[in-house]
């Protein structure tokens, strides 16, 4: 291997390490629970179903959303997620069922059941909100797992939303995988997910 190639590979590796450290730092920082002002809506981002049953990651998202909604009875919620392969219903349908079964009134729940990505979750959820509320400067609380808050807020800000994160726990079996995958997803979203 010649010296120029070694130098090039070294530079690429250093850039990777620096970008990985910066992005993971942002993911960890935004994944902490911070102060939440009064918000207009909660958006619960979809995740995998097993047939009709929410995955452990989605259950954690629903738990924190339910707790917030119980404490803030005037806030409405958008459940957001389409129907993926091997899913018997849309993620939104399963999330609505979970919330209703756990004491949240149907009248407070707005369903967005067409999205297939985080960007679509947020864009289509905003479209659903706009059907019933055309106020400017809406504030939104995004309920998702800790590793997913930073990218979700980044994308929501591109859509003009003032957002806060409502971080949910990450099931222990997927922590490492989730943080590594999210590094790549942040780069993809930064480059390609635009209005």
Secondary structure, DSSP 8 states (H G I E B T S, - for coil): --HHHHHHHHHHHHHHHHHHHHHHHHHHHHTS-------SEEEEE---EEBTEE-HHHHHHHHHHHHHHHH-TT-EEEEE----TTBSS-HHHHHHHHHHHTT--GGGEEEE----SHHHHHHHHHHHHHHH---SS-EEEEEEEGGGHHHHHHHHHHTT-EEEEEEE---GGGHHHHHHHHHHHHHHHHHH---
